[in-house]
Amino acid sequence: MYKLYDWNQTGGTAVRAALAELEITYDLVEIDIRSDAQFTDEYTRINPRQQVPSLELPDGSILTENTAILMHLADTHPEANLAPSCGSVERAQINRWLSFFAMNVYEGEYRRIKPERYTTDPSNAQGIADAATALVKRHYDIFEGAMGNGPYFLGDRFSILDIYVWMLVQWWGDYDAMRRDHPKMLRLVETVMDRPKIKPVHEAQFGPGLGCA
Ligand SMILES: N[C@@H](CCC(=O)N[C@@H](CS)C(=O)NCC(=O)O)C(=O)O
């Protein structure tokens, strides 16, 4: 049995969506990051980085880092075709963009949300948040330029990268600008959130529309 440690509207939503696509049942352990439950000794033993998500695998081992979790779920359920095969060029591209989003967009979103963590000078927090907004937008611009005709990154082929992008975009907020500046990305996101197995995850986590309700 898988056990997911997570809280609402976090990056763990991508893991929930992948588990839903794979029809995997799991136990959910809520780690309320609003009340600092990630900092308890008990959870720190599970994830020393004191973040969610963490996934306990059926063998009892713990996997952290969203992109590693998504790739492992895809690899261990090849029949669902959520990732191209090892060694293929498509696989390398999926890895490339997962790293790109994890390092730049996920991290950039965190700087937008919690700028005070990224400075020793609290009076500069707004500047950090503003720079982070520009950083995330720049990376969305780059991805938009790399998108083909869609609807997914690999065309008609759905993958864990699409799940990851769908999750990240929910934190962005300015969807009028996105419709204008990143229409291919937004189409990808709207296609993912309409998938029959992901729609219930989306609505439970984010509400009926785009973004965190
Ligand atoms: N690199 C980690 C980042 C995880 C992360 O930032 N999780 C956030 C929620 S989206 C968290 O647990 N925040 C609580 C905290 O940092 O105190 C991953 O990709 O899984």
The ligand as a Tripos MOL2 file, in Angstrom:
@<TRIPOS>MOLECULE
LIG
   20    19     1     0     0
SMALL
NO_CHARGES

@<TRIPOS>ATOM
      1 N1         11.6500   20.0800   -4.0610 N.3       1 LIG1
      2 C1         10.4510   19.6530   -3.3830 C.3       1 LIG1
      3 C2          9.6990   20.9070   -2.9570 C.3       1 LIG1
      4 C3          8.5290   20.5570   -2.0690 C.3       1 LIG1
      5 C4          7.8790   21.8000   -1.4870 C.2       1 LIG1
      6 O1          8.3140   22.9320   -1.6600 O.2       1 LIG1
      7 N2          6.7700   21.5510   -0.7630 N.am      1 LIG1
      8 C5          6.0510   22.6180   -0.1360 C.3       1 LIG1
      9 C6          4.5650   22.5230   -0.4640 C.3       1 LIG1
     10 S1          4.2610   22.8000   -2.1720 S.3       1 LIG1
     11 C7          6.1840   22.4980    1.3700 C.2       1 LIG1
     12 O2          6.1740   21.4150    1.9030 O.2       1 LIG1
     13 N3          6.2820   23.6290    2.0640 N.am      1 LIG1
     14 C8          6.3960   23.7030    3.4670 C.3       1 LIG1
     15 C9          7.6500   24.4010    3.8790 C.2       1 LIG1
     16 O3          8.5390   24.6060    3.0150 O.co2     1 LIG1
     17 O4          7.7550   24.7740    5.0460 O.co2     1 LIG1
     18 C10         9.6030   18.7720   -4.2940 C.2       1 LIG1
     19 O5          9.6840   18.9700   -5.5090 O.co2     1 LIG1
     20 O6          8.8970   17.8830   -3.8160 O.co2     1 LIG1
@<TRIPOS>BOND
     1     1     2 1
     2     2     3 1
     3     2    18 1
     4     3     4 1
     5     4     5 1
     6     5     6 2
     7     5     7 1
     8     7     8 1
     9     8     9 1
    10     8    11 1
    11     9    10 1
    12    11    12 2
    13    11    13 1
    14    13    14 1
    15    14    15 1
    16    15    16 2
    17    15    17 1
    18    18    19 2
    19    18    20 1
@<TRIPOS>SUBSTRUCTURE
     1 LIG1         1 GROUP 0 **** ****
